[in-house]
Amino acid sequence: ALESLNATKVVNSTFTNGRYSLNETVYTYGKGAFSNIADALSNAEENDKIYLFAGNYSEAITLSVANITLYGPNYGIKGTETRNNEAALNSSITISASDITLNGLKLATSCNVQLLANNTTITNIYSTSTTFVATGKENRKAILCVNAEISNFVLSNSYFNIGSSIYLKGVFAASPVVTNATFENNYFTTNLSVSAVNNDHLNDGITIYNPAGKINIKNNEFAYSTYDYILF
């Protein structure tokens, strides 16, 4: 997969000092090759393509430089399709710069994405995120927008299993206005059987309290029972 990407930076937890030749491109440790995502982002420039090798990444990260793409081994592969070993993100991801793309990554149980900027694209994701966030008891969201107005958000070709607890949300936008968003070809499910669902299970697939502009919701599948709303 890497040979067709022309990555400007690569991340692998096994990298140490030295130079790495990958598909005829040489990456120098500390400049183009890094052992963690945070160091790659601290050296990032606009238009960087950062490739994450398969593995578990437990660090909290902030994307604060515009026009950055984080690619995993499953870029271009839908979340519902057969996938390669994952680059699994296990902590919070804060997007504070515009024109950020996440492509082909896994959002593991302890990961959530917080959107603070415009023109974010999240695609080809496999998510099992059921993360606790500080917006209320047992509220769990994979993708969260509560602190900033955003516009032109795209979520596509992704799989979300939002767990088996209560107040689970795949995508949650509270008080800020969300202007122009597209949700296309995503699959949302839970681990709850129909018989286990009761009126504590207020689980939503997509929640947007203040939509504006065009909100396009197309070809998504919601495969679970709830006492709340699939779309809200």
Disulfide bonds with the S-S distance in Angstrom:
none
